[in-house]
Amino acid sequence: MERKVGIIGAGISGLLACKYTLSKGYTPVVFESRSSIGGVWTKTLETTKLQTPKPIFQFSDFPWPSSVVEDFPSHSQVLDYLQSYAHHFGLLRHIKFNSKVLSISYEGPPEEEMQAWELWGGAGEPFGSKGKWNLTVNDTHNLSTEVYQVDFLILCIGRFSDVPNIPEFPAGKGPEMFHGKVIHSMEYAAMDFERAAEFIKGKRTTVVGFQKHALDIAMECSTANGGEHPCRVLYKTEHWTVTDYQPWGVPLAYLYLNRFSELLIHKPGEGFLLSLLATILSPVRWGFSKFVESYIKRKLSLEKFGMVPKHSFLNEISSCLISTLPEGFYDRVEGGSILLKKAPKFGFCKEGIVVDGESTPLETDLVILATGFKGDEKLKDIFVSPTFRDYIIGSPTASLPLYRECIHPRIPQLAVIGFSESVSNLYTSEMRCRWVAELLDGKFKLPSIKEMEKDAERWDKYMKQYSGEYYRRSCIGAVHIWYNDQLCKDMGWNPKRKKGFIPELFQPYGPMDYCPS
């Protein structure tokens, strides 16, 4: 009997989900709202480059072409790579472009029956409940709407697009008070490069935020206007940014991407001995973090600019907040074409921005809010069922309650790929898609709903311990090998992928270690 698998989104996770479900004999149907593949890579800033080194951002069975020699390829090179992957594995014929999924609804047993289940889907199997998912899809070309029905649904809708995170302001202090223009970075990225350059030219621009998008936009504004109209960057918190991945000549991967580095961390579900070892080795954990911090502080002269973060580098990488600093950023700060201003809270006035505690406004013509996206809201709003909406988001004081960061224990016949983050989202999404494909193929069964919920609670505890206030990002950055080990054990694979004790302990892990045999 043919099983139809619906996949929402043709970004990296959607392409991988399509490829691996296809390899198991299923019929994938990918719904993509845009006219091309690539997800967030289809609309970027002109200066955007890959954030992670190329060797850990690649498909396990489709390496980068030899023509790409840069460690951090440009956005166009990344997009070409994704398109080549889709063509190579014949994925395009399974994608419905210009097809925006408006909502999804589950057609199956009544809610009362589902709430009494002890196993996911009633039987712990992907198709156990014999239900179906109905997808209401809008064709953005002819504006028609159609309902599609699938046996299993994989959400690959991403968390960094579509629903902008706009800060809330007190009455009388919002953007409506400002006589200039306020946009979100999403609107700026949607412009073609020529229009974007023209849009910021000659304007006193303020960029709000200090993550990658904010830094790139500030550099573009600085290039367009120089010292005549400096770009002001308003930030709430200082962050550790990297210029290279070789602190004091030591590859960062040897400090954070091997098994030894994970022995220093208290991991979800670890036994007594591993917990004891992590406690004993805590000075080494502290030393690694200070080693990297000292290099970044020295290389970027952070103390001179008052930009030394109060949190540790380990906290930064555990929150998946590491950004690669654009080349020459602090040279522009020193030269005066970029101005840094700490502003935990601010509001708008007619002339521009007023930082809380200050009376003099920061005069500006244009404000670009590089304040991120509401990925959890985007995920919640696609469900019709209020119950499923509550389930998928979980408690506002916990990370997303997904087993293996993929399956909600109480939502049948559905997986979420690409919401939880890691040091390399492509690498992690591929492992998750392989895991979901093996689950669909019946290679293993999921534990009981209660066991899965307990496991999700353990991961939530870990994220709160190491990510601090950023736990909602669901980042597995500092324990990605430990996480992959769980997936490998579920699938019946040997989690140890190196040859010999020393390489297994100290060599960094990457996508090629999980290359299909």
N, C-alpha and C positions, 0 to 999 in steps of 0.2 A: 504494500500500500504506500502510495506516495505521501511523504510528509513535507509540508510546505513551511519553510522558516522565513519569517519576516524580519528584516533588518532595517532599522531607521538610522539613516546617516551613511554617507559614503566618504567619510574621512578615513583616517588610518585604521581605527577600530572596526569600522564598517567593512572596509576592504578585507581585513583579516578575517572577520566573522564570515564573510561571503566565501572566501577561499577555503577555510577549514570546514565549514558545513558542506560545501560542495564536494570536498574530498571524501566525506562520509556517505555520499550518495543522496543527500537531501536536495531539495529544490529551493535555493535561496532567492528571495525577492527583496532587493534593496531599494528603499525609497529615499531619494535625495532631493531636497528642496531647491538646490541650485542646478545650474546647467552643466556642472562639471564635478569631478571628484576632487578630494583634497581637504575638505573641512576647513579648518582655520587657515590653512596654507593658500587657499584660493584668493583671499583678500587680506593683504598684509601691508605694512609700511614698506617704502622703497628700500630702507636700510636694514630690514629684518634679516637676521641670520639664524641658523640653528643654534639652540642654547646649549646642547650637550655635544661632546665630541663625537664625530662621525662613527667611530668603531662601536659605540654602544647605542647608536641610533640607526639600526639597520635590520632588515628582515633576515631571519636565520638561514633561509634558503635562497636569498636573492641579495648578494652583496652590492655595495655601491660600485658603479662603473669606475674603471681605472682613470677615466678622464677627469673625475672629480678629485682633485688633489688637496683641496682645502680641508682643514680639520673641522671648520665650522662653515658648511656650505651656505650659500645664499638661499633666499626663499624660492627663487625660480629653479635652482638646482634641486631643492627638496621636492618641489612640485613635479619636476621632470622624473625624479626617482619614483615617486608614488604612481605616476601615470605609466611608467615602464613596468612596474610591478603588476598593475591592473591588466595591462595588455599581455604581459608574459603569461599570466595564469588565466586569461580569458574571462575576466570578471565583468567587463563592461556590458556584456549582453544580459546580465542579471540585474542591471541597475535601471530603475525608472527615474529619469531626471525630471526636474521641474515638478516634483511630486512632494508637496508639503503635507506631512501628517498632522492633522488638526487635533485628533484625539484617538485614544485607544480604549476599548471596553472589552471586558471578559464575558464570554458566553459559556456558562457551565453550571455546576451545582450551585444551589442557593447559598448565600453568605453564611447562614446558620450552620450548614453542613461543613463548609470550608473552615469555619472557626473551630470546629470540633476535631479537625484533622490532627493527628499526631505526627504524620509524615508529610513532607512537601508534596503538594498535589494529591494527597490522600494515600499514595503508595510509595512516595520517595523517588518516583521516576518522572522524567520530563513530560511524558504523555499519559501519565497514570490517570488523570481526572477526566480524560477524553473531552476536555473543553476546547474552546477556540478563542482566538483574539480577533476582534473586529477593528480594523483601522479605517478611519474616515480620512480620505486623502483628497487634497485639493490640487488639481492640475493648474499650475500658475500661468500656463500659456493660454489655455482656452477657458480658464476660470470655472471649469466643471468640477463636481465633487463625486467621488465614487467610494464605495465601501469594499475593502478587501478583507478576506478571512484567511488566517494562517494558524498552523498547529502549534508553533512556538515563536516567541518574539524576542529579539535581541535589540536593546536600546543602545545605540552608539551615537547619542545626540550631542555628546561633548558638554563641557561645563564652561567654556571660555568663548561663548558667542551668544548672539540673539537677545538675551535678557540682561541689559546693562545694570550694574549696581550704582544707583544714583544716591549719594549721601542725603540724609534728611536734615533739614534746617528748621530752626524755630521760626515762627510767624514773623514776617517783616525782615527776615535775613536770608531769604531764598534767592535763587537766580532771577526771579521776576523783578527784584529790586535793581538789578544791574542793567545799565544802559548799553552794555556791549553784548557779545554773543557767548553762549555757553553750550558746548557740545560734549558728547562722550567720545572717548578714543575710538569706539566702534564706528562712529560716523566719519571720523577722520580717516580710518583705515579703509573705509568703503570707497573713498575718492580715488580716482586714478592718480598716478604719481605727479603728473603735470598740474592737475587741478589742486592737489594737496599743497604743492610748493607755492602755488599762486595764492591759495587761501591764507597761508600764514605770513606771506611776504609783507614786510612793512608794518606788522602788527606787534604791539606789546603783548606777549603771550605768557599766560601762566598755565603750567601743567601741574595737575594735582595727582600725586602718587609717586612711588619710588620703586616700582617693579619694572620689568623689562619694557613693557609698552611705554611707560612714562619716560624712561631713560632714552629710548629710541626717538620718541617724539621731541624731547628736549634737544637732542642732537640735530634733528632736522630743522627745528626752529632756529637754533644757533647758527647752522650753516646758511639759512636763508637771510638772517637779519644781523648776524655778528654782534658787535658791541653797541651798535646804534640803537637797537631794540633788544636788549638782553632777554633771554627766556628765563622766567622765574619758575623754579620747581618747588612746589609746596609739598612737604612730606610730614607724615605723622610719626614714623619710626625709622631709625637708621637700620640698614640691612647690610649683611655681608654680601659683597659682590665679588666676582672673580674675573681676572683679566686673562688668566691661563689656568691650566689644571696641573701645574708643576710647582707647588709651594716649596721654596728653597731647593728646587731641583728634584723633589720627590713626587712621582705621579700621584695625584689625589686618589686614584683608584686603589693604590696600595694601602691607603689610610682608611677608606670607607667602602670599598666595593669588593672585599674579599671575606672569606670566612673568619679569619682572625679578627677583623674589625667588628664582626657581629658577635664574637665572644664577649666583647666589652659591653654589650647592650643587653638589658633585660628584655627578653623576647616573649611575645604572647604564647602561652601554653608550654613554656619550657619547664623542665624538671628541676629538682632540687640542686643537682650538681652544676647545671648550666647557670642557674640563678646565683649560686655561691661563687662561681667563677667570675660572673659579671660584676659581682660586688667586690671581689678581691682585686680585679683588674680595673676598677673605676679610676685609679690615678692615671693609668695609661690612656683611658678614654679622655680624661681631662687634658692630658699632655698632648694628645693628637689634635684636639680642638685648639689649644693654645698655640701649637706649632703652626697651624694654618692661619690663625688669626694674626700672629706676629708678622707673617709674610705679607698678608693683605694690608695690614696697617702700615708697614714699611713701604711696600710697593706703591700704594696709593696716597701716602701721606695723610691718612685719615684724621690723625690728631690735629693736624694743621687746619683742616676744614671743619673740625668739630663733628665728624661723621663716624666715630667709633660706636658700633652697636653695643647695647647693654646686655644682650643675650649672647649665647655661645654659637660658634659655627656649627656644632652638633645640632643645636636647636634649629638652626636655619636649614640644614640639609634634611633634618627629620620632618620639617614642615613643607618640603619641596618648594622653598622660596629662593633657592640659589639662582641668581641672574648673572649672565656673562656681561660685564660692563663694556659698553661701546668704547672702541679705541679712542683715546684722547679725551675722555669725558672730563676728568679732573683738570686737564690742561685748559679746557674751555672755562671751567669754573675759575681757575686762577687768572685766566685772561679776561674774565668779566663778561663773556657772552652767555654764560649760564650762571644764574644766581640761586643759591640754595636757601630755603627758608623753612624752619621747623614750625609746624602749625597743627598741633593735635586737634584743635577745633577752630573753625572759621565760619564767617557768613559773608553775604554779599551786601554791597551798598551801590549807590548810583555810579561812583567812580571806579569801583572794582571790588576788592576783597578786604575784609577787616578780620584780622586774626584776633581771637579771644584774648583779652588782657591788654590789647593795644588800641590806641585811639586813632592813629594815622592810617588811612586806607592805603592799600597797595594798588596803585593805579594800573589799570590794564585794559586792553581792548578785547582780548579773547581768552576764554578759560576752557581748557581741554581736560575733562575728567577722566584720567586713566586709573579709574577706581575699581576695575575688575567687573565681574559678571555674577549674576545670581543663578548659578548652575543648579542648586537644589530646587529653586522655584521653577525653573524650566523643566526639570525632571518631574516634579509633582504635578504641574499643570497639564501634562499630556494625558493623565489618567482621567477617565470619566467618573469612576467610582470614588466617592469621598473616603471610603474605608481604605482603598488602595493608596489614595493620596496620603493619608495619615501614616500608613505602613511604610511607604517608601522613604519618607523623610525622617520618620522616627522622632525621637526627643530632640528639642532644640539645644539640649545640653550634652548631646552625644554625637559621635561620628555616624555617618550613614550606616544603618544596620544591615549590611550585606555579608553573607557568608562567603568566604574566600574573595571578598570585594566584588562579587558577581551576582549572587542569588539572594533574593529576599525570601526568608523561610516561609512567609505566609502569602506570597504572590506566586501562583502556579504558572508553569509554562512560560517563564520570562527570565531573562538575564540582562544585567546592565554591565556594559564594557566601556571603560574609558572615563569613568567618573573619579574613581580613586586614582591618586597620582603616584609617581615614582621618580627616580632619577632619570629615567628614559621611558617616556610613555609608550613609544612604539614597541620597545622590547617587552614591557610588561603586558601590553594589550595582546601581543602575539601569544604569550604564555596563557593568558586567560581565554583567548579564543580556542586554543588547542584543548584546554581543559573543558570548556563548554561543549566542544565538538565530541570529545570522548564521553562526556556525560550523556549527550544525545544518542550516542552510539551504544549506550548500555554497558560501557566498560566498568563503571562503578555506580554505586547508589549513594545518595546523600544520607547523612545521619538524621535523627529525629529533629523535629522543629525546635524542641527545647535545647538539644545539644548544639544546634547551629546558632541559636540565639545566645547561648553561653559563650560560644567561640567568638561571636561578634562583640560581646561585652569585653572579652579579654583583649581584643584588638583595640577597642575603644579606650581601655585603661592604658595600653601602651602608647597610643597616640596622644593622650592627655599628658602622660609623663614626659614625653620627649618633644612634642610639638607645641605644648603650652596652649596659648590662646588660638592657635591655628588648627586645632584638632579636627575641625569640620572639613578640612581639605582632604581628610582620609589618605594621608601620605604614608607610603611604606618605604620611603627613601633610604633609611639607614638599616633596614632588615630585608632587603629585596631577595637575598639568597635564601634566608629562612622562609620567606613567603613562597618562593618558587619550590622549595623543598616540599611544602605541604601539597602543592599542586602535583608535583611529580609522584609523591607517594599515593595520592588519590588515583592517578592514572596508571599506576603500576610500573613507573619508570624508576631507574636508579637515580636518586637525587644528587649523588656525587659524580660530577661530570669530568673531573680531572684525572690524570694518570699519576698516582703516587701521593704519599702523605703530604710532603712539603708543598707541591703545586696546589693540592686541594686546600691547604690551609692559607697559603699566602698569595697565590696568583689571583688577580681580579677575575670576576665572572662577567660574562657578556653574552649577547645573543647567540654567538657562534657556538657557545658551550651547549646550547640546546638544539643544535642543528639536527633535523630529521635524519635518522640513520638509514 
